[in-house]
C-alpha cells in the first residue's frame, strides 16, 4: 500500500514569523496517488484578528472562528491522520512553514521536509514558463472551478487531488482492472460451442472473366492455371 496525504491550509496572513496563524486545515487520504474518500477538516480559532485582505481570499472572519478549537486541541488528531506518510501540497513550503510554526508553539516536533511533495514544483517542471496556480492548472486540465468563489481549504484539496491525478498519470493507473494491493477477482474462462454454417462464395461469370483478363496482363503469374 502506498499512502500519502494531500493537504491545504488557510491562514490569517502570509508570514507565521510575524504572528500569522492557521485558521483552517483540510487533508485527503491518497492511496497510489488516488483519493480514497477519507478526509480530515477543521476550522481553528487563531486567537487573533483576521485582516480584511485575508478574509477576501478565504471568506472567513473572526466571528466565523469564535468558539472553534485552538490548534493545540486538534494537533493530535491531525498528526494521527497524517501518519508518517508523504505530505502533498501546492506551494508546500508555505503550508509546511505554517504548520511547523503552530507545532513549535505547542512544543511538538516539526513535519520533516523529506515528507514534502510540492505540486507547484511538479507543475513548473512540466509546464515551464506557464501560470501554475491551482486555478490555472484546473483550467489547463478542464477541472470544474464553478464552486471556487473563495479559497476554501477542503474544496482546494479536492481540486488539487484532481490536478495531482493529472500530474502523476494517476487517471491511467486508476483504470487498472485489478488493484495492486487488494484481492484479485478470479478470471473464469467459458467455452462456448458455436455451430458455423459454411457460406461458400461463388463468383459470377462476369467476375471470372474479369479475373482472367487481369491475369493475362501479369508477367508469369504464379497462380495461372
Buried (B, 14 or more C-beta within 10 A) or exposed (E): EEBBBBBBBBBBBEEBEEEBBBBBBBBBBBBBBBBEEEBBBBBBBBEBEBEEEBBEEBEBBBEBBEEBBBBBEBBEEBBEBBEEBBBBBBBBEBBBBBBBBBBEBEEBEEBEEEBBBBBBBBBEEEBEEEEBEBBBBBEBBEBEEEEBEBBBBBBBBBBBBBBBBBBBEBEEEEEEEEEEEEEEEEEEEEEEEEEEEEEEEEEEEEEEEEEEEEEEEEEEEEEEE
